[in-house]
């Protein structure tokens, strides 16, 4: 990886002319107005919702096993539509590239390298989408390949890959200054909110098991129906087969707890000797926001995908069974089962204990790893503070933190940032477990992602509005 020698990123250069790219709004002299950002954001959301309803052309059925059954809301995917793969390829490619750069396998030392890194991530995302699309078709998810025919099979693969490219462009559009945040987070939040609203107000009826008559799917609709017909109110709160009011209340409770946690922060004072002026650098408890749970979701979804694919073809193999055993779309053994939220704390105590340890440890580890590879570590923050202070003239080279000289700024920040990142990741994991064990609608992971995303978008909107005012 020496300068002038062969580098991994150089392999991407031949593909640059063929990869779609959105020109950054930050390169322009004129700032994008808030009104235009809102329009871009809503348009992006509209395109996503349309693609989530457009069925794939050429499929014969969607009755096969669903590897992403447990992850649909988190991956913002919709079965049998253009959004079949959801944001899975984008998240996975981002995770792989961040790990490669963090481990120094890929070194980003020059300005050109950042563009090549983004291009490599796009290319990897397309390849992952292609691989998943081919696997879906060959596994018979849309009907036997012999019945589909070569033409239809290729057409389905092309549709899924094209949808993946569209999602990449939409995410890049918002990330490069034309929107209010990340399109990926927006899609996840929308998918989760859609699920919660539907399960609260769905008018669809189902034949009840062990009881006469029919029940409404929506928890609140069922509650009001039971009040009017003088049926059992307890049934509306604790029914097992359909969403109940307790699930809805648990969702609201987790939502409020996450919003409360968003306000926790430590402000490190930074001041200047010469001007005697100072400010503060806030370090939030949820320092890495929802990134730990996004990365953890990508990890789990890929384990599910690989495990179910292998089990369907090599169910007698010991190592395959160790990775996961499946009954339809549900994991019933192996690692895939252990990393799935248990249905009951009392009925499965050992499973619950393993799940809690897994969630807390992976979220803490991924959170601490993320600050190193995303430019938000103590070293990176110290550089940003000093560069900004010196360029603005507010702080001279003699600027210092309250307890340390500027030369020790990195050391001072390092006392807080890694610990805060790891502990914040554990808090995210704990809230996810709480939501899962209380039966909150949409899974704990989905709720965490939705709440943090909504909070970020509102915070960004307020800042943009204040700037324009």
C-alpha positions in Angstrom: 0.0 0.0 0.0 2.9 2.3 -0.6 2.5 5.5 -2.5 3.1 4.9 -6.2 2.5 1.1 -5.7 -0.6 -1.0 -6.1 -3.5 -0.1 -3.9 -6.8 -1.9 -3.4 -8.8 1.2 -4.2 -7.1 1.5 -7.6 -9.2 -1.5 -8.7 -12.3 0.7 -8.6 -11.0 3.3 -11.0 -12.2 1.4 -14.2 -15.7 1.4 -12.9 -16.0 5.1 -12.0 -17.5 6.2 -15.3 -20.3 3.6 -14.9 -21.3 4.3 -11.3 -24.1 6.9 -10.8 -23.1 9.9 -8.7 -24.9 12.9 -7.2 -23.1 16.2 -7.2 -22.5 17.4 -3.7 -24.5 20.5 -2.6 -21.5 21.4 -0.4 -19.4 22.0 -3.6 -21.8 24.8 -4.7 -21.5 28.4 -3.6 -25.2 28.6 -2.8 -26.7 26.9 0.2 -29.8 24.7 -0.5 -32.8 26.4 1.1 -34.8 24.5 3.8 -37.9 24.4 1.6 -36.0 22.6 -1.2 -34.5 20.2 1.4 -38.0 19.3 2.6 -39.2 18.8 -1.0 -36.2 16.5 -1.8 -36.7 14.5 1.4 -40.5 14.1 0.8 -39.8 13.1 -2.9 -37.3 10.6 -1.8 -39.8 9.1 0.7 -42.5 9.0 -2.0 -40.3 7.1 -4.5 -39.4 4.6 -1.7 -43.1 4.1 -0.9 -44.1 3.6 -4.5 -41.3 1.0 -5.0 -42.5 -0.7 -1.9 -45.9 -1.3 -3.5 -44.8 -2.2 -7.1 -44.7 -6.0 -7.5 -41.8 -7.7 -9.2 -42.7 -8.5 -12.8 -42.4 -12.1 -13.8 -42.7 -13.9 -10.4 -45.0 -16.9 -10.1 -45.3 -17.0 -6.3 -43.9 -15.7 -3.1 -44.9 -18.6 -0.9 -41.3 -19.9 -0.3 -39.2 -19.5 2.8 -38.4 -15.9 3.6 -34.8 -15.4 4.9 -35.6 -11.8 6.0 -38.9 -12.6 7.7 -37.6 -11.3 11.1 -35.8 -8.3 9.6 -38.3 -6.8 7.2 -39.1 -3.7 9.2 -35.5 -3.1 10.0 -34.3 -3.6 6.4 -37.2 -1.5 5.1 -38.0 -4.3 2.7 -41.3 -5.5 1.3 -41.9 -9.1 0.1 -42.4 -9.6 -3.6 -41.9 -5.9 -4.6 -39.0 -3.8 -5.9 -38.0 -3.3 -2.3 -37.5 -7.0 -1.7 -33.9 -6.6 -0.7 -34.5 -3.3 1.1 -31.5 -1.4 2.4 -29.7 -4.7 3.2 -27.1 -4.4 0.4 -26.3 -0.8 1.2 -25.9 -1.4 5.0 -23.8 -4.5 4.4 -21.5 -2.8 1.9 -21.0 0.1 4.3 -20.3 -2.2 7.2 -17.7 -4.1 5.1 -15.9 -0.9 3.9 -15.8 0.6 7.4 -14.3 -2.5 8.8 -11.7 -2.7 6.0 -10.7 1.0 6.5 -10.8 0.6 10.3 -8.4 -2.4 10.2 -6.1 -0.5 7.8 -6.6 -3.1 5.0 -7.7 -0.2 2.9 -5.8 3.0 3.7 -7.4 6.4 3.0 -4.6 8.9 3.0 -5.4 11.3 0.2 -8.4 13.4 -0.9 -8.9 11.2 -4.0 -9.1 8.1 -1.8 -12.4 9.3 -0.2 -14.0 9.4 -3.7 -12.6 6.0 -4.5 -13.8 4.6 -1.2 -17.4 5.9 -1.8 -17.2 4.4 -5.3 -16.0 1.0 -3.9 -18.9 1.0 -1.4 -21.4 1.6 -4.2 -19.8 -1.1 -6.4 -19.8 -3.6 -3.5 -23.5 -2.7 -2.8 -24.4 -3.5 -6.4 -22.5 -6.8 -6.2 -24.2 -7.8 -3.0 -27.6 -6.9 -4.4 -26.8 -9.0 -7.5 -25.6 -12.0 -5.4 -28.8 -11.8 -3.2 -31.1 -11.5 -6.2 -29.5 -14.5 -8.0 -29.7 -16.5 -4.7 -33.4 -15.6 -4.3 -34.3 -16.7 -7.8 -32.2 -19.9 -7.7 -33.7 -20.9 -4.3 -37.2 -20.9 -5.7 -38.6 -17.9 -3.8 -40.5 -16.8 -6.8 -41.4 -20.2 -8.2 -39.3 -23.0 -9.6 -36.6 -21.7 -12.1 -37.9 -24.2 -14.7 -41.3 -22.6 -14.6 -40.0 -19.0 -14.5 -37.8 -19.5 -17.5 -34.4 -17.9 -18.2 -36.0 -14.7 -19.5 -38.1 -14.1 -16.4 -35.3 -15.1 -14.0 -32.9 -12.6 -15.5 -35.7 -9.9 -15.5 -36.3 -10.4 -11.8 -32.6 -10.2 -11.0 -32.3 -7.0 -13.1 -35.3 -5.4 -11.3 -33.8 -6.1 -7.9 -30.4 -4.8 -8.8 -31.9 -1.7 -10.4 -34.0 -1.1 -7.2 -30.8 -1.3 -5.2 -29.1 1.3 -7.4 -32.1 3.6 -7.0 -31.8 3.3 -3.2 -28.1 4.2 -3.4 -28.9 7.3 -5.4 -31.7 8.4 -3.1 -29.4 8.0 0.0 -26.6 9.8 -1.7 -29.0 12.6 -2.7 -29.9 13.3 1.0 -26.4 12.7 2.3 -24.8 15.2 0.0 -26.7 18.2 1.4 -30.0 18.1 -0.5 -32.1 16.6 2.3 -32.5 16.7 6.1 -30.7 13.4 6.9 -30.0 9.9 5.8 -32.4 8.2 3.4 -31.5 4.8 4.9 -32.7 5.9 8.4 -35.7 7.6 6.9 -36.8 4.4 5.1 -36.4 2.4 8.3 -38.4 4.9 10.4 -41.2 5.0 7.7 -41.4 1.2 7.6 -41.6 0.9 11.4 -44.2 3.7 11.7 -46.3 2.2 9.0 -46.2 -1.2 10.9 -47.2 0.4 14.2 -50.1 2.5 12.7 -51.4 -0.5 10.8 -51.3 -2.8 13.9 -53.0 -0.1 16.0 -55.8 0.8 13.5 -56.1 -2.1 11.1 -59.8 -2.9 10.2 -58.9 -6.3 8.9 -60.8 -9.1 10.7 -59.6 -12.7 11.6 -61.5 -15.7 12.9 -60.7 -15.9 16.6 -59.2 -19.2 18.0 -61.3 -20.7 20.8 -63.8 -17.8 20.8 -66.9 -17.1 18.8 -67.0 -14.4 16.2 -64.2 -12.4 14.6 -61.5 -10.1 15.9 -60.1 -6.9 14.4 -56.3 -6.9 13.8 -55.8 -3.3 15.0 -55.3 -3.2 18.8 -57.2 0.1 19.3 -60.0 -1.0 16.9 -60.3 -4.2 18.8 -60.5 -2.4 22.2 -63.3 -0.1 21.1 -65.1 -3.0 19.5 -65.0 -4.9 22.8 -66.2 -1.9 24.7 -69.2 -1.5 22.4 -70.1 -5.1 22.3 -69.4 -5.6 26.0 -66.9 -8.3 25.3 -63.9 -9.2 27.4 -61.7 -6.1 27.8 -58.9 -8.3 29.1 -58.8 -10.0 25.6 -58.0 -6.6 24.0 -55.1 -6.1 26.3 -53.6 -9.6 26.4 -54.6 -11.5 23.3 -51.7 -13.6 22.0 -52.4 -14.2 18.3 -52.9 -10.5 17.3 -51.5 -7.1 18.3 -52.9 -6.1 21.7 -53.1 -2.8 23.7 -50.3 -3.9 26.0 -48.0 -4.2 23.0 -49.0 -0.7 21.9 -48.4 0.8 25.4 -45.0 -0.9 25.5 -44.1 0.7 22.2 -45.1 4.2 23.5 -43.1 3.5 26.7 -39.9 2.6 24.8 -40.4 5.6 22.5 -40.6 8.0 25.5 -37.5 6.4 27.2 -35.4 6.8 24.0 -36.4 10.4 23.7 -35.5 11.0 27.4 -32.1 9.4 26.8 -31.4 11.6 23.9 -31.1 14.6 26.3 -28.2 13.0 28.3 -24.9 14.7 27.5 -21.6 15.8 29.0 -20.3 19.3 27.9 -16.5 19.7 27.9 -15.6 23.4 28.3 -13.0 24.7 25.8 -11.6 28.2 26.3 -8.9 30.6 25.1 -6.2 32.1 27.2 -5.8 35.2 25.0 -9.4 36.2 24.4 -10.8 34.7 27.6 -13.7 33.4 25.5 -14.8 29.8 25.6 -17.4 27.3 24.5 -18.3 23.7 25.1 -18.1 20.5 23.1 -21.2 18.3 23.9 -20.7 14.5 24.1 -24.1 12.8 24.1 -24.8 9.5 25.9 -26.0 8.1 22.6 -22.8 9.3 21.0 -23.1 7.1 17.9 -26.8 7.5 17.7 -28.5 4.5 16.0 -25.4 3.2 14.1 -24.7 0.3 16.6 -28.2 -1.1 16.1 -28.0 -0.6 12.3 -24.7 -2.4 12.1 -26.0 -5.1 14.5 -29.1 -5.6 12.3 -27.0 -6.0 9.2 -24.9 -8.6 11.0 -27.9 -10.6 12.2 -29.8 -10.3 8.8 -26.8 -11.8 7.0 -26.5 -14.6 9.6 -30.2 -15.4 9.0 -29.8 -15.3 5.2 -26.7 -17.6 5.1 -28.1 -19.9 7.8 -31.4 -20.5 6.2 -29.9 -20.9 2.7 -27.5 -23.5 4.0 -30.1 -25.3 6.1 -32.5 -25.6 3.2 -29.8 -27.4 1.2 -27.6 -29.2 3.8 -29.8 -29.7 6.8 -28.0 -32.9 7.9 -24.6 -31.1 8.2 -23.4 -30.6 11.8 -21.8 -27.2 11.2 -24.9 -26.0 9.3 -27.2 -27.1 12.2 -24.8 -25.3 14.6 -25.3 -22.1 12.6 -29.0 -22.4 12.6 -32.0 -24.8 12.3 -35.2 -23.6 10.8 -38.9 -24.5 10.7 -40.3 -22.4 7.8 -39.3 -18.8 8.5 -38.7 -19.3 12.2 -35.3 -20.3 13.7 -35.7 -23.2 16.1 -32.0 -24.0 16.9 -28.4 -23.1 16.6 -26.9 -19.6 16.6 -29.7 -18.1 14.6 -32.2 -19.1 17.3 -30.1 -17.8 20.1 -29.7 -14.3 18.6 -33.4 -14.0 18.0 -35.5 -12.4 20.7 -37.2 -15.0 23.0 -41.0 -15.2 23.1 -41.1 -15.4 26.9 -38.6 -14.5 29.6 -39.9 -17.1 32.1 -40.2 -19.9 29.5 -36.7 -19.5 28.1 -34.4 -18.1 30.8 -31.1 -19.4 29.2 -32.1 -18.1 25.8 -33.0 -14.8 27.3 -29.7 -14.5 29.1 -27.7 -15.3 25.9 -29.8 -12.8 23.9 -29.2 -10.0 26.5 -25.4 -10.6 26.6 -25.3 -10.8 22.8 -27.2 -7.5 22.3 -25.3 -5.6 24.9 -21.8 -6.8 23.9 -22.3 -6.4 20.1 -23.8 -3.0 20.4 -21.1 -1.8 22.7 -18.3 -3.3 20.5 -19.8 -1.9 17.2 -20.4 1.5 18.8 -16.8 1.7 20.0 -15.5 0.4 16.6 -17.7 2.9 14.7 -16.1 6.0 16.3 -12.7 4.8 15.0 -13.7 4.3 11.4 -16.2 7.1 11.0 -14.0 10.1 12.0 -15.6 10.7 15.4 -12.9 9.3 17.7 -11.1 11.4 20.4 -8.2 12.0 18.0 -10.5 13.2 15.1 -12.6 15.4 17.4 -9.5 17.0 18.9 -8.2 17.9 15.4 -11.6 19.3 14.4 -11.8 21.5 17.4 -8.3 22.9 17.0 -8.6 23.4 13.3 -11.9 25.2 13.7 -10.6 27.3 16.6 -7.4 28.4 14.8 -9.2 29.1 11.5 -11.9 31.2 13.2 -9.4 33.1 15.3 -11.5 32.5 18.4 -8.8 30.3 19.9 -5.1 30.6 19.5 -2.5 27.9 19.6 -2.5 28.3 23.3 -6.1 27.3 23.7 -6.8 24.6 26.3 -9.5 22.5 27.9 -10.4 23.3 31.5 -8.1 20.6 32.8 -5.5 20.3 30.0 -3.4 22.3 27.6 -4.2 22.1 23.9 -1.5 19.5 23.4 -3.4 17.2 25.8 -6.8 17.9 24.2 -6.8 14.4 22.6 -6.0 12.8 26.0 -8.8 14.8 27.7 -11.4 13.8 25.1 -10.2 10.2 25.2 -11.3 10.1 28.8 -14.9 10.5 27.8 -15.6 9.6 24.1 -14.7 5.8 24.0 -16.4 5.2 27.3 -19.5 7.2 26.3 -19.6 5.4 22.9 -19.4 1.9 24.5 -21.9 2.7 27.3 -24.2 4.4 24.9 -24.1 1.3 22.7 -25.0 -0.8 25.7 -27.9 1.5 26.5 -29.2 1.1 22.9 -28.9 -2.7 23.3 -30.6 -2.7 26.7 -33.5 -0.6 25.3 -33.8 -3.0 22.4 -34.0 -6.0 24.8 -36.6 -4.1 26.9 -38.8 -3.5 23.8 -38.4 -7.1 22.7 -39.3 -8.6 26.0 -42.2 -6.3 26.6 -43.7 -7.2 23.2 -43.4 -3.7 21.7 -44.7 -3.5 18.1 -42.1 -3.7 15.4 -39.3 -5.2 17.5 -37.0 -3.3 19.8 -34.4 -2.7 17.1 -37.0 -1.2 14.8 -38.4 1.1 17.5 -34.9 2.3 18.4 -34.1 3.1 14.8 -37.4 4.9 14.2 -37.2 7.1 17.4 -33.6 8.1 16.9 -34.2 8.9 13.2 -37.3 11.0 13.9 -35.4 12.8 16.7 -32.4 13.5 14.3 -34.7 14.8 11.5 -36.6 17.1 13.9 -33.3 18.4 15.4 -31.8 19.0 11.9 -35.0 20.8 10.8 -34.9 23.1 13.9 -31.2 23.9 13.2 -31.9 24.7 9.5 -34.9 26.8 10.4 -32.9 28.8 13.0 -30.1 29.3 10.4 -32.5 30.7 7.8 -34.2 32.9 10.4 
